Amino acid sequence: MSLLRATRIEDRETYSPDMIKGHFINHVTTYSVEPSRTALVGAIGEYSLYAYCYIKEMARTFDGNSKMKESMTAMNSILAEMCSEQEVPYYDPKEGYTIIDKALEYVMEYGETGLDEAIDNTIDTMVDNLKEDLEEV
């Protein structure tokens, strides 16, 4: 994601990284008890908000928060596992993006409103692209 683009974004909402991380943990806990696409989509959304906070801070200060970066690494790993379990592609080789890329791009453009629906639509597109690739083989 473009740090230059992040410097141009005027915050529409103020996000608390700690609160977002708590919401992410809640989605993962829910998923652990009852795996579902809904919990996966929620976790992806929270991760993208958390990443947005990190990128905004980096763009403003050029000094990233190492604790946030460590958390993002762990969160990303969990998301990759959840995607695998739900048979949701994490990466779209046809288009060259990850589900995280698209969710973060959405947050940077539109904020949180409609994020879950945008993630659901992205997953559907990625699944369709994967099916098309498999049909070509």
C-alpha positions as CSV (number, residue, x, y, z in Angstrom):
1,M,0.0,0.0,0.0
2,S,1.2,3.4,-0.8
3,L,2.6,5.5,2.0
4,L,2.3,8.6,-0.1
5,R,-1.4,7.9,-0.6
6,A,-1.7,7.4,3.2
7,T,-0.3,10.9,3.7
8,R,-3.2,12.3,1.6
9,I,-6.0,10.6,3.4
10,E,-7.9,12.8,5.8
11,D,-9.2,10.6,8.7
12,R,-12.9,10.2,8.6
13,E,-12.9,8.3,11.8
14,T,-10.5,7.8,14.7
15,Y,-9.6,4.2,15.3
16,S,-8.0,2.8,18.4
17,P,-5.5,0.0,17.5
18,D,-6.1,-1.6,20.9
19,M,-9.8,-1.7,20.5
20,I,-9.5,-3.0,16.9
21,K,-7.1,-5.8,18.1
22,G,-9.7,-6.7,20.8
23,H,-12.4,-7.0,18.1
24,F,-10.0,-9.1,16.0
25,I,-9.4,-11.4,18.9
26,N,-13.2,-11.7,19.4
27,H,-13.7,-12.7,15.8
28,V,-10.9,-15.3,16.1
29,T,-12.4,-16.7,19.3
30,T,-15.8,-16.9,17.6
31,Y,-14.2,-18.6,14.6
32,S,-12.4,-21.1,16.9
33,V,-15.7,-22.2,18.5
34,E,-17.8,-22.1,15.3
35,P,-15.8,-21.6,12.1
36,S,-17.7,-19.5,9.6
37,R,-17.2,-17.1,6.7
38,T,-18.9,-14.4,8.8
39,A,-16.2,-14.6,11.5
40,L,-13.5,-14.7,8.8
41,V,-14.9,-11.6,7.1
42,G,-15.1,-9.8,10.4
43,A,-11.5,-10.7,11.3
44,I,-10.3,-9.6,7.9
45,G,-12.1,-6.3,8.4
46,E,-10.6,-5.7,11.8
47,Y,-7.1,-6.6,10.5
48,S,-7.5,-4.1,7.6
49,L,-8.5,-1.3,10.1
50,Y,-5.5,-2.2,12.3
51,A,-3.2,-2.1,9.2
52,Y,-4.7,1.2,8.3
53,C,-3.8,2.6,11.7
54,Y,-0.2,1.3,11.2
55,I,0.2,2.8,7.7
56,K,-1.3,6.1,8.7
57,E,1.2,6.3,11.6
58,M,4.1,5.3,9.4
59,A,3.1,7.9,6.8
60,R,3.0,10.6,9.4
61,T,6.1,9.8,11.4
62,F,8.2,7.4,9.3
63,D,8.6,5.5,12.5
64,G,6.5,2.4,12.6
65,N,5.3,0.9,15.9
66,S,7.2,-2.4,16.3
67,K,4.5,-3.9,18.6
68,M,1.8,-3.2,16.0
69,K,4.0,-4.7,13.3
70,E,4.5,-7.9,15.4
71,S,0.8,-8.1,16.1
72,M,0.1,-7.7,12.4
73,T,2.4,-10.6,11.6
74,A,0.6,-12.9,14.0
75,M,-2.8,-11.6,12.8
76,N,-1.9,-12.2,9.2
77,S,-0.8,-15.7,9.9
78,I,-4.1,-16.5,11.6
79,L,-6.0,-15.0,8.7
80,A,-4.1,-17.2,6.2
81,E,-5.0,-20.3,8.3
82,M,-8.7,-19.2,8.5
83,C,-8.8,-18.6,4.8
84,S,-7.4,-22.1,4.2
85,E,-9.9,-23.7,6.5
86,Q,-12.8,-21.9,4.8
87,E,-11.4,-22.7,1.3
88,V,-11.2,-19.0,0.6
89,P,-8.3,-17.9,-1.5
90,Y,-5.9,-15.6,0.3
91,Y,-4.2,-14.6,-2.9
92,D,-5.6,-14.1,-6.3
93,P,-2.8,-15.0,-8.8
94,K,-4.8,-13.9,-11.7
95,E,-5.2,-10.3,-10.4
96,G,-2.1,-10.2,-8.2
97,Y,-3.6,-9.2,-4.9
98,T,-4.4,-10.6,-1.5
99,I,-7.7,-10.4,0.3
100,I,-5.9,-8.1,2.7
101,D,-4.8,-5.8,-0.1
102,K,-8.3,-5.3,-1.2
103,A,-9.8,-4.8,2.3
104,L,-7.1,-2.3,3.2
105,E,-7.6,-0.5,-0.1
106,Y,-11.3,-0.3,0.7
107,V,-10.7,1.1,4.2
108,M,-8.3,3.8,2.8
109,E,-10.9,4.8,0.2
110,Y,-14.2,4.5,2.1
111,G,-13.5,3.9,5.7
112,E,-15.4,1.2,7.7
113,T,-18.8,1.7,6.2
114,G,-19.7,-1.3,3.9
115,L,-16.4,-3.0,4.6
116,D,-17.8,-6.5,5.4
117,E,-19.9,-6.5,2.1
118,A,-16.8,-5.3,0.2
119,I,-14.8,-8.2,1.7
120,D,-17.5,-10.7,0.9
121,N,-17.7,-9.4,-2.7
122,T,-13.9,-9.7,-3.0
123,I,-13.9,-13.2,-1.7
124,D,-16.6,-14.1,-4.3
125,T,-14.5,-12.6,-7.1
126,M,-11.4,-14.4,-5.9
127,V,-13.3,-17.8,-5.8
128,D,-14.7,-17.1,-9.3
129,N,-11.2,-16.4,-10.6
130,L,-9.9,-19.5,-9.0
131,K,-12.7,-21.6,-10.6
132,E,-11.9,-20.1,-14.0
133,D,-8.2,-20.9,-13.6
134,L,-9.0,-24.5,-12.7
135,E,-11.4,-24.8,-15.7
136,E,-8.6,-23.7,-18.0
137,V,-6.3,-26.4,-16.7
